[in-house]
Amino acid sequence: DFAQLKYVEKTLTNIDKYKFLIGHHRHATAGTISSRNAHPFSQGNITLVHNGSLTHLSRITTKHSEFDVDSEALAYALSVSPYTEIIPKIKGAAALAWYDNREDTLYLYRNKERPLFFAKVKNEETTFIASEMWMLKGLLWRNGLELENIWDVGENQVVSFKDKATPHKTEIIEPVKEEVKTFQEDWKHQRNYPRSTRKASVPVVAKDVFASIGVVEGQKIRFI
């Protein structure tokens, strides 16, 4: 049904008129299946497509509850804060392509949970983007186009495209490191729980906790 839409046919027929053209085939992981929840999502100056599923949305925006789809919440976050502040806070799987109309720039990003590739067509000022390498190769072959080069968007890497005359730029944006939760207990005395034996915080390691009460790996435990 998608390919029969008049708007899509008109756009693809006049594809040379557009600087950037993004399409996305969605497998719904959040929100109901509807046109309202279909990619791309536009919020302010940002138009975004997202492959993956995010968690802990409160890390990227306090207004996350206003959106049915995690991807739209992310588009909103990118529209109100610099991507250099939002990207490190992403939790979950993400391969992204978004256009910023204020900067007239297309951005790509992925983390370790999802792949993302882009390829340049030989003898043309044309670049294709896809989630998997075989998709790019198949797309170019099907349309009689020769591949000049193909790049893997690196883990935690942002790639930006400004125009044909400007080479793409890359930068690494590392995710926010998770804090190690600790307990204030000296596990050697945890059965008696005397406050006087509390010591400095130590990382919690499950096997050490069980070993401190005489439980070894493979041992069956009966709860009564």
N, C-alpha and C positions, 0 to 999 in steps of 0.2 A: 504493500500500500504506500509506503514511504516514497518509492521511486516514481509513483504515479502523480504525486502532487504537482500541480502546475507551477507553484513557486520554486520548487526544487528543480524541476526541468528547466525553467527559465534561467535560474542561477547557474546551473551546470553548462547550459548552452553558451552563456556569456562569461565563462569562468575567467577569461583573460582580463576582464575589467576590474577584477578584485585583487587587492594586494595580499590579503590573507583570506583563506577559506577553510573553515573548520567544520567537520562533521563528526558525529558521535553515535555509535550504536549502543544503546543502553541495556544492560541486564540489571533490572531493578533490585537494589539491595536495601533501600530505605524509602519510605513513603509509598503512596499508592501509584499504580501505573496510570498516568494521565498526561495530557499535553502540558499541563501546568508543571509537572514534575520531570519533564523531559529536558535533557541537555540540548543546547548550552543554556547556562544560567547567566542572566545579566543583572548586575547590581551596580548602580552608579556608573563609573568609568570602566568596570571590569565585565568581560564576557568570558566564561570559563566552562571547560569540559574536564571531567575527572573520571579516571578509571581506578576503582578501589572503594574502600569503605572506611570512614573515619570514626574514631571514638573520642571520648573526652573533649567534646566540642566546646565546653566552657573554657578550655585553654585558649581558643582562638577568638571567641567573641562571647560577650555576656548576653547577647540577643539570640543565641542558638535555638532557644525554644520557640522562636517565631517562625522557624522554617521546618518544613516536613522532610526535607532532604539535606543530608550532611553537605553535599556539594554546593548547594545554594548558600548555606551558612558560611562556607569557606569563601565563596565569591563575595559575599557581603563583607567579610573580614578583610579581604584584600582591597576592597573599595574604600575602606576607612583607615587602614593602616598600611605602612610600607610592607612589601612582601618579605623584606629582610627581617621584619619582626614577627610575621605570621608563620612563615615556612618552618622556622625552628620549633614551633609549638605544635606542629601537626603530629597527631598520634593515630596510627593505623596505616592502611595501605593507600598509596597515592602516586599516580602518574597524572600529571596535570599539563594542560595547555590553556593559557589564558591571554587575552588581548586587553591591553590598557590603552583606551582611546585618548587619554591625556598625553601619554608618551608616544603614542602611535607605534607601539612595540608589542611583538608576540613573544611570550615566555613559555618555556618548557621546564618541567621539574619532575623528578621521581625520587622516591626513597627505595630502600632495599626490598620492599614488599611487591613492587611492580616494575616491569621493564618499560623502556621507551626508546624509540629509535627515530632518526631522521636521515633522509638520503637526498643527494643532489643528482638531478638529471644531467646527463652528459650533453654538452653544447647548448644548454638552456639555463636561464636564470630561474629555475624552478626547484623547490624543495618539497618533499613529501614527508609526512610524519605518521607513524603508526606505533601501536603498542607492542608489536612483535615483528621481528626481522622478516619472517617469511611473508607477512602481509605486504610489506614494502616491495619485496622482490616480485611477488605475484602481481601486484598492482601495476608495476612498471612493465613487466613482461606482457601482461594482458593488453596494455595500451600501446605496445610497440615502442616503449621508451628504454633507452640504454642507461644503466646505472653508472655514474661517475665515481661516487663514493658514498659510503654509509657510515653513520656514527651512532654509537651507543651513548645515550644520555647517562652519564655516570651517576652512581649512587650519591644522593644529596647534592646533585649538581643542578644549577639553573642555567639554561641556555636561552639567550635572547636574540631576536631577529628584528632589525630596524628597517632596513630596506635592501634593495638589490646591490647597491653600491657599498654597503657596509658589511664586512664579514661578521658572522655570528660570534657572540661573546659568551664566555662561560665563567661561572663562579661557583665555589663550593659554599654551601650554607649548612653547617652541622646542626643536628637536632639538639634540643635542650637535653642535657644529661639528667637522668633520673637520680633522685637522692636515694641512698640506701637507708631503709628504715631500721632502727635499732631499738633494743630494749635495754633498760637500766639494770637488768638482773645479772648477777653472777650465776651462771647456769649450774655450777657445781653445788650450789646450795638452794636451788630453786624449789626442791621438794619441801624444805622446811620454811622457805620464804621469810627468813629473818631480815628485817630492814637494815640491820647493822652490817650485813654482808654485801649490800649493794655496791657495785663498783662502776667504773666508767662505762659508757656506751660501747657495745660491741656488735658487729654485724650478726644477724640471726642466720644460722646455718641449720637446716632441719635435722640433718643426721647427727649433729652435735647435741641438739636438744634431746633427741630420742636416746642417744648414747648416755646422756647424763642421768637418765632414769632407768638405765639397764635394758633398753630395747635395742636389738641389733637388726640389721637388714635381713629380711626374709622371715622374721619371727612373726607369728600370728598373735594378735591381740584380742582378748575377749572383753567386751564392755558389759558391765552389769549395773 
